[in-house]
Amino acid sequence: MFVSLAVLSPNALLLLAAVAIVALIILIARFKLNAIVAITLVSLLLGLAAGMEPVKVADSFREGVAATLGNLAMIIGLGTMLGKMLSESGGANVVAAGIVRLFGVKRLDYAVMVAAFIIGVSVFFQVGLLLLGPIAFALARETKTPILRIGLPLAAGLSTAHGLIPPHPGPLAAINIIHADIGKTIMWSLFVVGPPVALFTGPFLARWVTPRVPVELGGIGASASAKPSAPHAPGFAISLFTLLLPVLLMLLATAAEMTLPATAPLRTWAGFMGNPTVAMLTAVLVSFWTFGRACGLTSHNILRFSEDCLAPAAGVLLVIAAGGGFSKVLNASGVGEALASVGTSMHMSPLLLGWLVAGMMRIAVGSATVSITTAAGIMLPIVQADPHINKELLVLAMGAGSCVLSHVNDGGFWLVKEYFGMDIPQTLKTWTVVETGIAVMSITLILIVNAVHP
């Protein structure tokens, strides 16, 4: 016989949630259990321990997975295709080279950071590093610049975009979980919080760190090449337009919603085109021409690229889906209501609380996506209990927390280490400092913005 939810006090439910989170951390960090398996297992055990009927536990987890995949699967898949077309056409090289010309050789670190931030809006961090890394090494050789002077701004621009800006999976999952507005989130992250964070943690921090941590040209990046498959590359303007098209369409939908009457046909169509799935599909179709046929690629090439790139996205999707299932079980078990009652009675800002929860998960499990998805599920009841919380800024706060203190349990840590040819102490003194800088600078700006514009 299973215990009724009413038998468990709010304190007991909170203790149960804490035990579940600690168990999740231990399974992933200590026993190296696959994150998808660990989240699923802990979710089911949490529901059973909370007194839910077994069938209800399984159904709740399934509903959470289905809702999450329903919102994100197509967007992430299409976004992966867009990044692949950008890579194979040489569009990333074109954008980077154009921005370098704009800024000049003396400000290469600023140029690389801006290029990484813009390109990072539509590609995963790992993809962006592999796309732009060879350019960074080439610039370092040609100008006799220390590789970290260029490499750290590159990493900072990519990481800031990956952690804060939809349609990246972490922020997008949080938006769907707490029901934030995607257009407003993009505006805050792309125009208010993201640029100064990338600027401070990229060029400014790199100029301070580089002389203190000398690193020779080496690592897998030193021998990498940035050779696209297309016979000729697209132009700068069309590359930039294609890359930013989904973001522009989503922003257009938000602008129409804020300025036009609800019955206006233009607002209806803007809302349709700005739907994340429609926006990403539009950008991918455009890229098949601008990054494909117009660059000399055949239909066979385009089909192969768009199919080959989907396998890596499957793992990301399943992790996010499992996080959505965990969130649903938290709420269905009664833990959500208990968290909401405690959260609303605390004097800590919900934005700071979300940042701390995501940060603790990041330190423990390494994955930024798992961190922000779990944090969003934990914060959902608090959001539902307090309608005055700025949900868009909360998404950014959790995204910022998911960047903090990257270390040896983070795949990105090892990628940066090997790519730039550093040892572990050098990576901790450089990449870890940059990631923590992104987290601290972001939450500082977010709290300031919330105070001025609650």
QUINOR-V19679 format. One record per pair of residues at least 6 apart in sequence whose C-alpha atoms are under 7 Angstrom apart, sorted by the first residue. I is the first residue (numbers start at 1). J is the second residue. D is the distance in Angstrom with one decimal. If there is no record, write none. Layout:
# QUINOR-V19679
[[I	J	D] [I	J	D]]
This chain:
# QUINOR-V19679
[[2	51	5.3] [2	52	6.8] [2	53	6.5] [3	51	4.5] [4	51	5.6] [5	50	6.6] [5	51	5.7] [5	52	7.0] [5	334	6.9] [10	338	4.9] [13	50	7.0] [13	335	5.3] [13	338	6.7] [14	335	6.3] [14	338	6.5] [14	339	6.7] [17	335	6.7] [20	42	6.2] [20	46	6.3] [24	38	6.2] [24	39	6.5] [24	42	6.3] [25	364	5.8] [25	365	5.8] [27	33	5.5] [27	38	6.3] [28	34	6.5] [28	35	6.0] [28	38	6.7] [28	365	6.1] [29	364	6.4] [29	365	5.5] [29	409	6.9] [35	319	6.7] [36	318	6.6] [36	319	5.2] [36	322	6.1] [39	322	6.0] [39	323	6.7] [39	326	6.8] [40	322	6.0] [43	326	5.0] [43	329	6.3] [44	57	6.2] [44	58	6.9] [47	57	5.4] [47	329	6.1] [47	333	5.7] [48	54	6.4] [48	57	6.8] [50	333	5.9] [52	333	6.4] [57	329	6.8] [60	328	5.9] [60	329	5.7] [60	332	6.9] [61	325	4.2] [61	326	6.5] [61	328	6.1] [61	329	5.8] [62	325	6.3] [63	325	6.9] [64	324	4.9] [64	325	4.0] [64	327	6.9] [64	328	5.1] [65	321	4.7] [65	322	6.0] [65	324	5.4] [65	325	4.8] [68	321	5.5] [68	324	5.6] [69	321	5.9] [73	317	6.6] [74	277	6.3] [75	276	6.6] [75	277	5.3] [75	280	6.3] [76	169	6.9] [77	310	6.3] [77	313	6.6] [78	280	6.0] [78	281	6.4] [78	284	6.7] [79	122	6.6] [79	280	6.4] [80	309	6.5] [80	310	6.8] [81	284	6.8] [81	306	5.3] [81	309	6.4] [82	284	5.4] [82	287	6.8] [83	122	6.6] [83	123	5.3] [84	305	6.7] [84	309	6.6] [85	287	6.7] [85	291	5.9] [86	92	6.0] [86	291	6.3] [87	131	6.5] [87	228	6.5] [88	228	4.6] [88	229	5.0] [88	230	6.2] [89	228	5.6] [89	229	6.2] [89	230	4.9] [89	233	5.6] [89	234	7.0] [89	291	5.2] [89	292	6.6] [89	295	6.6] [90	228	5.0] [90	233	5.2] [91	233	6.2] [91	234	5.9] [91	239	5.6] [92	131	6.7] [94	235	6.9] [94	236	5.7] [95	115	6.7] [95	236	5.6] [95	239	6.8] [95	240	6.7] [96	112	6.8] [96	115	5.2] [98	236	6.6] [99	111	5.6] [99	115	6.4] [100	108	6.3] [100	111	5.0] [100	112	6.9] [103	111	5.7] [108	150	6.9] [109	149	6.4] [109	150	5.0] [109	153	6.0] [109	203	5.5] [110	203	6.0] [112	150	6.8] [112	153	6.6] [112	154	5.6] [113	153	4.8] [113	154	5.0] [113	157	5.0] [113	202	6.5] [114	157	6.7] [116	154	5.5] [116	157	4.9] [116	158	5.2] [117	157	4.2] [117	158	5.3] [117	161	5.8] [120	128	6.2] [120	158	4.8] [120	161	5.4] [120	162	6.4] [121	161	5.5] [121	162	6.9] [121	165	6.5] [122	243	6.6] [124	162	6.5] [125	158	5.6] [125	159	6.1] [125	162	6.1] [128	158	6.6] [131	226	6.8] [133	221	6.3] [134	221	6.1] [134	224	5.8] [134	225	5.7] [134	226	5.8] [136	150	6.1] [136	151	6.3] [137	147	6.6] [137	222	6.2] [140	146	6.3] [140	147	5.6] [147	217	6.4] [148	206	7.0] [148	210	5.9] [149	206	5.6] [149	207	6.3] [149	210	5.9] [152	202	6.0] [152	206	5.9] [153	202	3.8] [153	203	5.4] [153	206	6.6] [156	198	5.7] [156	201	6.2] [156	202	5.1] [156	434	6.6] [157	198	5.2] [157	202	6.8] [160	194	6.4] [160	198	6.1] [160	438	6.7] [161	194	7.0] [162	168	5.9] [163	170	6.9] [163	171	6.8] [163	399	5.0] [163	400	6.3] [163	402	7.0] [163	403	6.6] [164	171	6.1] [164	189	6.0] [164	396	5.5] [164	399	5.3] [164	400	6.7] [165	171	6.4] [165	186	5.9] [165	189	5.7] [165	190	6.6] [166	172	5.3] [166	186	6.3] [169	369	6.8] [170	369	4.7] [170	372	5.9] [170	373	6.4] [171	395	6.3] [171	399	6.2] [173	373	6.2] [174	372	6.6] [174	373	5.8] [174	376	5.3] [174	395	6.0] [175	181	6.9] [175	182	6.6] [175	395	6.4] [177	376	6.3] [177	377	6.6] [178	376	6.6] [178	380	5.4] [180	391	5.3] [180	392	5.5] [181	392	6.4] [183	250	5.6] [183	251	5.2] [183	254	5.2] [184	254	6.9] [184	392	6.6] [185	392	4.9] [193	442	6.5] [193	445	6.4] [193	446	7.0] [197	438	6.1] [197	441	6.0] [197	442	6.1] [201	434	5.7] [201	437	5.8] [201	438	6.1] [209	430	6.7] [213	426	6.6] [215	422	6.8] [218	420	6.1] [218	421	4.8] [219	418	5.5] [219	419	5.0] [219	420	4.9] [219	421	3.5] [220	418	6.2] [220	419	4.8] [220	420	6.9] [220	421	6.9] [221	419	4.8] [221	420	6.0] [230	295	5.8] [230	296	5.9] [230	297	5.6] [231	295	6.3] [231	296	5.6] [232	295	5.2] [232	296	6.6] [233	295	5.7] [234	290	6.7] [234	291	6.4] [234	295	6.1] [242	283	6.2] [242	286	6.9] [242	287	6.3] [245	283	5.8] [246	279	4.7] [246	280	5.3] [246	283	5.9] [249	273	6.3] [249	274	4.7] [249	279	6.0] [250	274	4.1] [250	275	6.6] [250	276	6.7] [250	279	6.9] [252	270	6.4] [252	274	6.7] [253	270	4.8] [253	271	4.7] [253	274	4.9] [256	267	5.2] [256	270	6.6] [257	267	6.3] [260	267	6.2] [273	279	5.7] [288	302	6.9] [292	302	6.5] [319	370	6.8] [320	369	7.0] [320	370	6.8] [320	373	6.7] [323	370	6.7] [323	373	5.7] [323	374	5.9] [327	374	6.9] [327	377	4.3] [327	378	6.9] [330	336	5.6] [336	381	5.2] [337	381	6.1] [339	381	6.7] [339	382	6.8] [340	381	4.9] [340	382	4.2] [340	385	6.3] [343	382	5.9] [344	382	6.6] [351	394	5.2] [351	397	5.8] [354	375	6.4] [354	379	6.6] [354	394	6.8] [354	397	6.4] [354	398	5.3] [355	397	5.0] [355	398	4.7] [355	400	6.6] [355	401	4.5] [356	401	6.3] [357	375	5.7] [358	371	5.0] [358	372	5.4] [358	375	5.1] [358	398	5.5] [358	401	4.9] [358	402	5.2] [359	401	4.2] [359	402	5.3] [359	404	5.8] [361	371	5.0] [362	368	5.9] [362	371	5.2] [362	402	5.3] [362	404	6.7] [363	405	6.2] [363	406	6.9] [365	409	6.6] [366	406	6.8] [366	409	5.0] [366	410	4.2] [367	410	6.1] [368	402	4.7] [368	403	6.3] [371	402	5.5] [372	398	5.6] [372	399	5.9] [372	402	5.8] [375	398	6.8] [383	389	6.4] [390	454	6.4] [393	446	6.5] [397	443	5.8] [397	446	6.8] [400	438	6.8] [400	439	4.5] [400	442	5.9] [400	443	6.4] [401	439	5.5] [403	435	5.6] [403	436	6.6] [403	438	6.8] [403	439	5.6] [404	435	5.6] [404	436	4.4] [404	439	5.2] [405	432	5.5] [405	435	6.1] [405	436	5.0] [406	413	6.2] [406	432	5.2] [406	435	6.4] [407	413	5.9] [407	428	6.9] [407	432	6.5] [417	423	6.6] [417	427	5.7]]
